[in-house]
Amino acid sequence: MRTRFLQGLDELKQKLLRMGGMAEQAVSRAMDAYRTGDTAVCTRVTEGEYAINSLEREIDELALDLLAMQQPMAVDLRFIIAVVKINADLERVGDQAVNISERVVDLSRLPAVELPVDIPRMADLASEMVRNALTSFIQGDAAMARRVLNRDNELDTMNRDISHTLMNWMSENPSMVQQAMDGIIISRNLERIGDHATNIAEDVIFWVRGADVRHGHVPQG
Amino acid sequence: MGVGIDVRGLRAWFGKFEALHDISMHIRPNCATAIIGPSGCGKSTFIRCLNRMHETVPDAGVSGQVLVGQRDIYGNGSSAVEVRRRIGMVFQKPNPFPTMSIYDNVAAGLKLNGVRNRRLVDEAVERSLRSSALWDEVKDVLKKKSGASLSGGQQQRLCIARALAVEPEVLLMDEPASALDPISTSKIEELIFSLKEHYTVVIVTHNMQQAARVADYTGFFLLGSLIEYDETKKIFTTPGDKRTEDYITGRFG
């Protein structure tokens, strides 16, 4: 057995899970800030981004070392490729959390208003997708990953509905345009988080089954 | 041009020990096919059955069919000498004839086959040395230097030229680069890539990266059985059999 190589794979997995935890926490904090209007939490999200970026580089470096030094094949090669891609998606999830917290800071500077949309519900779904995509990665469960893909349309619909509602609301409340715009942007950020969860789930399927299911592709055989 | 090889129900023995069990596979013409597997899995025995080298071992036996093109090399009236002319072989350790010049090494097979015309021999020597990517390095010392005076990598390319001189249809290579440094290995691998334009190449290798680099198709042998045979890309990214995956990911045993 290639002990050092297997240790390297395990280390890669552990680091990616830490990265996943940090990205999930960033989204959770950004949404707490949205609910409570506590901008101090936004600062923590921004500060957390440095750690996420640093870990992203660490994971890429370890993956590159394993590829160069161990020349992995088959399931191991697919695993490392999947980790590199998931790593990039998690970093982008962290970026979206920062974008949301920036909108929250913006909202805090404007007159308070209750937007007629349920953004926290959308955030719950986006977070659940990220969590389930990561769980499917931990468990190597392609069926679970497949279920994540099925939720993406739901999130897209929520985003469209929220945008539509807020556009109408804006025309009726011209003095609240900025708040409505912030709501639309947060909704779009959450929709993007869902897209990243979808990418992660697709990478899990690639790793476990060797099948490329991106862009609705149906593999042969 | 290379020809396809149809192996049907091939079994091979050393005395009472059955080393190959009922192997059937189609080796495609003008492709490089790699045979991989752990030591003792029967991969060398397998390629030695493809040019009737196996039967040179005392107590060795073979059954089944090996059709090279349309002809069964184990069929009635097939001669081992003729088979080995059509199916050349290169071994792990370069084995040039040490006392012969470079020229004579390449010409040896032709002369054994009765070719005496000087011009034809000269042409065949140059063509073979060019095909084995050795010509530029040895053209000025063809008759002055012995085969043994060349470096290991050059000696192996000389052996390939010697095999090519008799214009075989198939080239069998048993670990052709395992005794060579990375630069010589890379030259042999590039050579395999260009040789398949004219020949069918079957290569046994322990080096899986090498199989992945040079072969169009790969067969995985284990305990004398062919476990999986598919496009190389498929074998090394998404093998269908757990045993293949365990072997190529180093989780074997």
Interface residues (C-beta under 8 A of the other chain):
Chain A: M1 R2 F5 Q71 P72 M73 A74 V75 D76 L77 R78 G210
Chain B: M208 Q209 A212 F236 T237 T238 P239 T244 E245 I248 T249 G250 R251 G253
